[in-house]
Amino acid sequence: MAVRRVVPNVQSEAVRESREFYGLLGFEEVMNHGWIMTLASPSNPAAQLSFMSSDKTAPVTPDMSVEVDDVDAAYALMRESGAEIVHPLQDEEWGVRRFFVRDPNGRVVNVLSHR
């Protein structure tokens, strides 16, 4: 299994203000679903930040997202390890397959793959 990118998720009600602020540092909006907006560096597209008011289909807002090449394998490994699954593996309407798991620090990690 390979990690493709890691994105911090900032829970925020100041999405427009965040876009303007981080735009001063060179970030540009690359995705906006209304409840989540992602900014990326044009010169390094894997350098990203996401801002979300709340997660659309999960009970909690994750602290970070980790995109992997095989989310099913990651899910199996996490379950076998005994890690706390916070949100079950499922396909989302916006084209990702994902689950949430709690890390040893109590942070919620959104583990996903694009379909």
Secondary structure as UniProt FT lines:
FT   STRAND          3..11
FT   HELIX           15..23
FT   TURN            24..26
FT   STRAND          28..32
FT   STRAND          36..41
FT   TURN            42..43
FT   STRAND          44..52
FT   STRAND          64..68
FT   HELIX           71..81
FT   STRAND          85..91
FT   TURN            93..94
FT   STRAND          96..102
FT   TURN            104..105
FT   STRAND          108..114
//
